[in-house]
C-alpha cells in the first residue's frame, strides 16, 4: 500500500488492480469506507467488493450499501485471496491495520490514492454523471444557499465579495431545484451546502430537514455543510444534523476562524460529525494556499484553447453547482452569471423549467450533462499561482 503521492506510472499500476479478477475487501467501515464503496459503484465495480472489514465488534453483521461488515477472522476464512483497500482517515491507524493483516496472511493491498482519487493524469476529466448497472449516478452537487459571508476574502473562488447586495437565496426555490435534480438521477453521492457562509442562511435548518429526508430515501448519500468556522450552529440545527447524519466541514483560517473550538465542541456534544474541509481526516494538514482568482476579464483564448480548458477542468467533475434554480458545471460560471458577467441561460440548465413529462425533463438534463462544448466562463477563467488562503480585502 503506497501512502505517499503517486507518480503517473504508480497510480495507473495501482488503479488497474481494481479491474483484475480478484475479490476486493474494503477495510474501514466509517466515512472513508463508505465513500470508497460509492467510488466503486461510480466505476461500475461495486460487485467486486465482497465485504467490508472493521475492528469494531458492534459493526459485525451490519451492512453499508448492502455490503456485509466482517471482522478479520471472517475475512481470512472466507476471502483468503482478496485484495484489500484500507480506507480510514488516519494514516497511522491505516499502517497499523495493514501490519495486522499481513500477520494473518494478507499481502496485496490497494493504495488509497488510487482507490479513492480520480485518474486525471491523462488530462481527461471523469464524468460528473455516469450510468452504471442501471443507475444514473451523479458524483456531487454544490448548492449555494446564500451570498452573504462573515469574511471578505480577496481570492474567494465563489466571488462573494464582488456582490454589492448579497442575500440569502429563496428557500422554496432551493428545495425545488434540488428535488428537480434528484428526480432526474438515481442518487447523488455528495451534496454540499455552501455560500458565502451557509450558517448565515436563516432557513438552514429547514433546508437540512428537506435534504435529510432525501438522504433517508437514498437519493443523497452524503450531506456536507462547508463553513469558515465563524458561526456556532444552534441547538435546533445540530439536532437535525445529528438526525440525518449531516457533516460540517470546517475551513481553518487561523485567527479568522474565531469559533473553531466552540463549533467542534458543540458538534462533539451533539454527536455531529465534523472534519476539516477538503481533507481526509482530523489529523491531516490543513489548506494554507488558494489559487489566485484573477480579475474576471475575458482572456484572449482561442476556441480550441477554451475547449481544452473545459475538457480537462476538474471543476466540471468536482464543482457542479445549483444556483438560483439553475445547474452549472462550475461555481465560477454560476457566480459570474449572478454578477451579470455572462448570461445564465447560455451557461446552465434550468432545473425549474416545465416539461410535458418527467421523462422529457430527465432526458433533457442527461443530454445537457453529455455536452463537451466550453461554456462562456472558460474564456474568463484565469486562476494562476498560489496565494495565502483567506487573505482579507
N, C-alpha and C positions, 0 to 999 in steps of 0.2 A: 504494500500500500504506500503510495507516494503522497506526502502531505505538503511538500513544497510546490512552488509554481512550476507547472509542467511546460516543457518545450512542446512545439508543434508535434514532433515525432512521438514523444512520450504520451501526449494527450491522445493522439489517434490510436496508438497501440492499446492504451487503457480503454478508450471508448469502444474500440472494436471487440473487446472482451464481452460486451453486453450482447453482441449478436452471435456469439458462438454457442454451440449446442450444449450448454451446461445449465443446471438449475442455479438460481440466484437467491441468496438469503440476504435480507436487509437486517443488519443488527443495530437496533436502536428504535424503540417504539415511541419516540417523542415527536416533536415538531419536525425535526430534520428528516426523520424516517418517513413521516407522512408525506413530506414534500418529495422525497425520493420515489415513493410509490406513484405519486401524481406525475412525476417526471417520466417514469417508465410507461405510464399509460399514454402520455403525450407522444412518446416514441413508438408506441404500438407494441410494447414489450412487457406489459404488466403480467401476462400469463406466464412469464418466465420466473416470476417471484414465487417461490414455493412456501415461504414463511417469513415471519419477522422474528428476530431474536431479541430477547431482552432479559436483563438480570433481575428485574423486579418480579417476584413471585406472584404479586397481585395481578399482573398483566397476563400471565399464562392462561391460555384457554379463551382469551378475548380475541377480537379481530380489529384490524384497521383496514378500511376499504375492502372488507370481505376476505382479507388475508389473515390466517391464524398467527397468533403470537406464541412462541415456544421458548423454553429455556435451552441452555447449551447441551444438556444431556439428550434432550429430544431431537435436537438438530443433528448431532453427531450420529444418532441411531438411525434417523430416517433419511438424512441427506448428507452422507459422508463425502460425496464428491462435489458438493456445492461450492460455488464462488461466493465470497462474502463481501458485501459493501458495508463498511462501518459508518453509520450515519448518526453521530452525536455531535453536539456543538462544540464540546471541549476537546481540543487536540490531545491533551494529556490523558484524558479518560479514554479516548479512541485508541491511543497507543497501548494502554493497559489492556483493553478488550482484545486487541489484536494479539498481544502476547499470551493472553489466557487461551485464546482459540488455537494458537499454534501448539500449545502444550497438549491439546486434546486431538491434534491431528490435522487441523486445517492449515493450509499454506498458500492458498490462492485468493488474494484479496483484490478488490477493485478500488482504485483511488477515488476518494470523494470528489475531487475536482472533476474527473471525467464523468462520474456518475451524476453529479448534480448540476454541472455547468454546461451551457450550450456550446456547441462546436462552432467557433467563429473564426478559426484560423484561415479558412478559405475566403473570407470576406463576404460570404453569402449569409444573410440573416436567416434564422429559423422563422417559421411562420407563427404569427400570433394565434391564428385559428387553424386547427387541424381536424381531420375526420379520421378517427381510429376506432376500429371494431364497433362500428355502428353509432359512434358518439361524436358530436361536434364539441371539441374541447378548446376553450379559449384560455390562453396562458395567463393573462392577467388583465385587469382593468383598474385604472385610477379614476376616482370620482372627485371632482372639485366641488366642495360644498360651501366654500367661502373665499372671497378675495381679500378679506381682512387678515391682518397679521400683527403680532406683537413686536416683530422685528422689522427692520428695513435694510435688507441685505443688498449690498452693491451688485453682486453677481447672482442674484436669485434666478434659478433656472425657470421658475414659474412666473417671473416677470412682475411679481406683485407690487413692488414699489412704483411701477410705472402707471398704476391705476389711480386716477385722480380722485375717484369716488368709490372706493372698494365697498362691497356689500356682501351679505350672506345671500347665497343663491336660493331660489324658490324651492321650498321643501317638497311640495307636491310634484314639481317638475323633476326634481332629483329622483324621487322614488319611482315616478312613472317611467323615466328614462332607463333606470336600472332594470325595472321589470320588463320593459320592452326588449332590452338586450337579452335578458335571461330567457325570454320566450323564443329567441332565435337560436339558442345553443343548448347543449346538454348540461354543461356546467362551466363555470369559470374557476380556475384554480385559486387565484388570489384577487380579492377585491380590496383596494386601498382607499380610504377616505383621507382627502388631502385638502390643503388650502393654497395659499395663506396658512394660517394656523387653525386647523379644524376644530379645536376646542373653543374657538371664539363663536362658532355657529350656535345660535340659541336653541336650535332644534336638533342638536346632535343626538340626544337620547332617542328621539322618535326615529331618526334615520337609522340608528343602530338597531332598534327593535325591528324595523322593516327588513333590513338586510340580514339580521339574525334569523328571522323566520325563513328567509330564503336559504340560509345555510342549513337550518334544521331540515329543510326539504331536499337537501342535496344539490341545490343549484349553485351554491357557492361553497368552496372547500375551506378557504381561509379568509378571514377578515382582519384587516390591519388599520390602525389609525396612526398616521405619522405626525409627530408633534415635536416642537422645538424645546419642550420641557420648560415652558414659562407659565403654564396654567395647570393647576391640580384638578383632575377630574372630580366632579361632585359625586356624592354617595349614590344618587339615583343612576348616574351613568355607569359607575363602577359595578353596580348590581346587574345592569343589563349586559355589560361586557363580560362579567363572570358567567351569567346565564347562557350566553351564546358562544362563549369561547373566543371573544374578540381580543386581539393583542394590540398593545400600544407600542409603537416603535419610536424610540427616543433619539433624536439627533442631539448629540452632545456638543454644544458650542461653548464649553467652558463657563466663564462668568456670565455669559448671556443667558445660559440655561439655568435661570435663577431658582427654579423649583425642582431640579433633577432629583435630589434626595427625597423631597416630600412626595413626589409622584411615585417613585419606586417603593417607598414605604406604604403609601396608600394602596398601591396595586398589590403588594405582598399581603397586606392586611385583608384585602377583599378577594384574594386568590385570583387575581387577574394577571395574565401573562404580560411580561414586558421584555424588551430587549433593545439593544442599541440599533439604530436604523441602518439598514442595508448590510449588516454584518451577521455572521453566523451564530454568535453567542455572546454571553455577558463578559467573557474573558478575551474577546477579540480586540484588536487595535481599532480605535475609533477613527472616523474620517477626519482628516485635517485639511484637505485641499479640495477645491472645486475647479471646474473648467471655467475660464473666463467667457462670459456670455457674448460679448460683442455689442455693437451699437444698433443692431437690428436694421441696418440699411441693406438694400438689395445688392448682392455681390455680383461680380462680373463672371458668373458661371455659365458655361455653355449648357445646352440641353443635355448633352452627353455627360457632363460633369455632375449636373444635378441628378440625373438618373443613377449615376454611380453612387452618389451620396445616399440616395433613397434605398438602393439595393443593399447596401452594406450597413445601413444605420441600425444600431441596436435599439433605438427608441421605438422603432416600428414593432419590435418584439416586446420590449420592456415598459414602454411608456404610453400605451394606448390610454386614451382619456375620454371620459364623459364630461362635457362642459356645456351648460345651458341647453340641454336637450339634444346635443349632437355628439357623435362618436368621432374622435380624431385619432390619427395614427401617432401623434406625439403631442406632448403638453405644450411645447413652444408654439406649435401650429394653433392649438386651442386658444392660447392667450394672445397670440398675435391677432387672431380673429377678434377676440374680445376687445383688443385695443384699436381695432379698425385698420390695422396694417395690411391684412389680407382679408378676403371675403370668406365668411364662414361657409356659405353654400357651395363654394368651389373646393373646399378643403376638408369636408367632413360628410358623415352620413347622418341624416335627420332621423333620430330614433322616435320622434313624436309624429312623424308623418302618417297619415291614414292610408291604409291599403284595403283593397276589396276583400282580401282574405289574409289570414295569418300565414298561410303558405307563401303567398306572394311577398309578404314582408320579410320572411325568413330567407327566401331566395334572393331578394334584393340586398340584404345585409351580407349574406355569404358571398355574393358576387362582388360586392364592394371590397371585401377582405382579400380577394384574389388580385386586386389591381396592383400593377407594378410601376405605374407612371409616377414620376416625382410630383409632390404637392408644391404649392407656391412657397411654403416655408423653407423648402430645401434651398431656394435661391437666396435666402436671407441667413441661413444657418452658418455661423462663423465662430463656433466655440473653439478656443485655442488657448494653449498654455494653462498653467496651474496658478491659482490664487488662493490665499488662505480662506478657509471656509467661514462663511457668515461675517465677512467684513461689512461694517455698517456704513451707510451713507452719512 
